[in-house]
Amino acid sequence: MNKIEKSVDVAVVGVGRMGRHHARTYKQMDAANLVAVVDHDIERAETVADEYGCKAYRTVEELMEKEPSLKAVSVAVPTVYHPETAKPLLKAGIACLVEKPLAGSVAEARGLAEFAEGCGTVLQVGHTERFNPAVRTVAAMDLTPRYIEVDRVSPMTFRSLDVGVVMDMMIHDLDIILMFAQSPIKKVDATGVSVLGEHEDVCSARIVFESGCVANLTASRLALKTERKLRVFSEEGYVSLNYASRSGIAVRSSQSNVNILSQVRQELSEGKDLSDLDYTEMINIEELDMEVPSGEEDPLTAQATAFLQAAINGHQPAVTALEGYAAVDAAERVVQAIKEHKWVGRDSSIISNEDINAAMRQTEEK
Ligand SMILES: NC(=O)c1ccc[n+]([C@@H]2O[C@H](COP(=O)([O-])OP(=O)(O)OC[C@H]3O[C@@H](n4cnc5c(N)ncnc54)[C@H](O)[C@@H]3O)[C@@H](O)[C@H]2O)c1
């Protein structure tokens, strides 16, 4: 990414859990001049404004009226309010970085993407994981994936319970596998369990792409530990990433690995006993270099830098509204597949996901 030469007037709308990070990020960047924060909860807005030395407003209308030089805004209000918050800004030609998911439904996500397109204003979606150095390293390898496996599990935080684990957590990975697979989705199978409320807290999904690539995704917000792992089996080799520790390894289909494996195949076909061999010592395993350009180690800063560049130059943002829409579409298909999943009971009755969840809640109440 190129350095931004001049400073741009920016604001953050919604300074709850996520919006505060956007405000802090802009405050630390030379390329951004944080002029204001907006929150319906004006005390909250004033607290954040005091911390970062900017103005506080209660509404977007007030912001637009009082800050005519504004060029770019982060929208970090709850997802259901993304469209109504972003539209007046986009209409006024102010670039928007809208937090993920782009909207609460496929119809709204498509509507917002089309609205931004109609206004000719930049709309980037806050799929921050794209800027994780580990993900950027794998994306730069330009793999042709055949099978992808992703695990994203963590203990319950009691936040974002208004949506299920698919819209809350799995959507990060859906965006990433869509970027890697570069193919339309053909089929989705999924099962999920709701323990604490109406929405699923655990989900396992299997997505088959038109290209034949298959992705297995697991997301849980009821785990006993935090784990974020991605494995890609591709024509070019195998890659395993740990998002959280930003570490990873690759086993490339290099000539030396190919030679070793063909020798093993030959010896196995001759009936040799290879049980004393250590497979991991035979193949060439590379530690992946997660180096990113200086100043872009933090995903939120890298995301904001890409956004401001797009806002200034008017070019296509790093994560487009259409990609944000595709991730919401994939998430809705997973949620729908959970609803359609059926089990056969002990008495041969057909049990739906709702039946299982209702039974679990009854058991808990007893
Ligand atoms: N990228 C990520 O990893 C990540 C992580 C968490 C949340 N998010 C997303 O960020 C968004 C915000 O989530 P959060 O957890 O910060 O929510 P939050 O409830 O903590 O904060 C939302 C804030 O917006 C304010 N608000 C609500 N409606 C408003 C309006 N119309 N105008 C101005 N202010 C308004 C609320 O008063 C609150 O302060 C959601 O879309 C969520 O999905 C993204």
The ligand as an ORCA input file, in Angstrom:
! r2SCAN-3c Opt
* xyz 0 1
  N     -14.802     -6.371     12.672
  C     -15.018     -7.013     13.807
  O     -14.252     -7.881     14.190
  C     -16.214     -6.648     14.657
  C     -16.240     -6.987     16.020
  C     -17.343     -6.595     16.771
  C     -18.387     -5.894     16.177
  N     -18.346     -5.614     14.850
  C     -19.458     -4.893     14.192
  O     -19.433     -3.529     14.612
  C     -20.779     -3.026     14.668
  C     -21.003     -2.428     16.061
  O     -20.888     -3.462     17.008
  P     -20.479     -3.138     18.528
  O     -20.238     -4.448     19.167
  O     -19.435     -2.085     18.557
  O     -21.878     -2.527     19.062
  P     -22.100     -1.651     20.374
  O     -23.518     -1.864     20.744
  O     -21.029     -1.877     21.376
  O     -21.932     -0.151     19.847
  C     -22.831      0.468     18.953
  C     -22.916      1.950     19.288
  O     -23.717      2.588     18.300
  C     -24.600      3.529     18.934
  N     -25.732      3.738     18.026
  C     -26.767      2.884     17.771
  N     -27.527      3.384     16.770
  C     -26.956      4.551     16.398
  C     -27.268      5.516     15.400
  N     -28.299      5.331     14.553
  N     -26.469      6.612     15.293
  C     -25.424      6.792     16.130
  N     -25.075      5.896     17.085
  C     -25.827      4.794     17.202
  C     -24.944      2.889     20.271
  O     -25.350      3.868     21.211
  C     -23.590      2.235     20.634
  O     -22.775      3.131     21.379
  C     -21.695     -4.194     14.318
  O     -22.038     -4.152     12.963
  C     -20.826     -5.423     14.589
  O     -21.186     -6.521     13.802
  C     -17.277     -5.953     14.097
*
